[in-house]
Amino acid sequence: MNQSVPSAVPASTATGRTNDPARTMANILEVAIAEFAEKGLAGARIDEIAAATQTSKRMIYYYFESKEGLYLAALEESYRRMREIESEQHLDDLEPEAALRRLVEFTFDHHASHEDYIRLVISENMNRGQFLAQSKSIQQLNVPAISAIHRLYERGVAGGIFRPGLDPIDIHASISALTFFNVSNRHTFGLIFKRDLTAPEVKAQRRASIVDMVLRFVRA
C-alpha cells in the first residue's frame, strides 16, 4: 500500500486538535513502526498506537484502512528511510573500492542503530512476505540500491580493481546477510558465545571484518 495524504480529513482528532494530515500520518507511522517491530502484526494493538499518538482508531483506519494497511505502510516507510539515507552516501563520487567500503560501513551502521527495521523485516519474513507482496512501491524503492552497486562494481571491473562475473544482487545479498545477522542474532549469539555484540570494541572489530570480507570477495 502506497499511502498518500487524503484530500479531505475529519476536522479534528479525538483530542479536539486541528488535523495536519501529513504530520498526523507521519506520527502514526513512527509509533506503528516501533509497535509492529516489538510485537509483530499479530501482537500489535491499534488501541495502543492510537493512545501513543493521541489520535483515535477511527482516524488511523481513515488514513490506512486497516491494521494490515498500517503494517504495510510501516514496512514501506522503513525501507524508504533506509534507501533515502543510502542515497546520500554519494557513492558515484568515490573510487570503486572506497565506494564499496562506504556502502558496507553504512549498511552495518544503519542496521546496528535501527533494530526496529531488522525486527520488521524478520516479522515480514515470518509472514512469508505476503504483505510486502501487496506493495505498489517496494520494488521501485529498492531499485536504486542495486543500481548503485552495479555502477560502482562496473567501474571497478573496468579499472581492473574488481574481478568480473559477479552479480550486483548477489553482492547486495552478501552485504545484507553479514550486517543483518549482527543485529538479528545478537541476543542468541551473544548468550551462546558470551560476547556482547553491542559493545563498542566488538562492533568496531565486526564492522572491520565484514568490510574486509566483502572487499576480498570482489577484488581482482
JOCORUR-V447210 format. One record per pair of residues at least 12 apart in sequence whose C-alpha atoms are under 7 Angstrom apart, sorted by sequence separation. I is the first residue (numbers start at 1). J is the second residue. D is the distance in whole Angstrom. If there is no record, write none. Layout:
BEGIN
I;J;D / I;J;D
END
This chain:
BEGIN
5;21;6 / 5;22;6 / 32;49;6 / 31;49;6 / 150;168;5 / 149;168;6 / 46;67;7 / 146;168;6 / 146;169;6 / 28;53;6 / 27;53;7 / 41;71;7 / 178;210;7 / 36;71;7 / 15;54;7 / 78;117;6 / 15;55;7 / 14;55;6 / 33;74;5 / 13;55;6 / 14;56;6 / 32;74;6 / 13;56;7 / 29;74;6 / 75;120;7 / 99;152;7 / 163;218;6 / 96;152;5 / 162;218;5 / 163;219;6 / 96;153;7 / 162;219;4 / 163;220;4 / 161;219;6 / 162;220;4 / 72;131;6 / 96;155;6 / 161;220;6 / 72;132;6 / 92;152;7 / 96;156;5 / 160;220;7 / 80;141;6 / 76;138;6 / 83;145;7 / 118;184;6 / 1;69;7 / 111;179;7 / 115;183;7 / 111;180;7 / 3;73;7 / 1;72;6 / 2;73;7 / 104;175;6 / 108;179;5 / 112;183;6 / 1;73;6 / 107;179;7 / 111;183;7 / 37;116;5 / 34;116;6 / 37;119;5 / 33;116;7 / 37;120;5 / 40;123;6 / 36;120;7 / 108;207;7 / 105;207;7 / 105;211;7 / 104;211;6 / 101;211;6 / 1;134;7 / 2;135;7 / 1;135;5 / 2;136;6 / 1;136;6 / 2;137;6
END
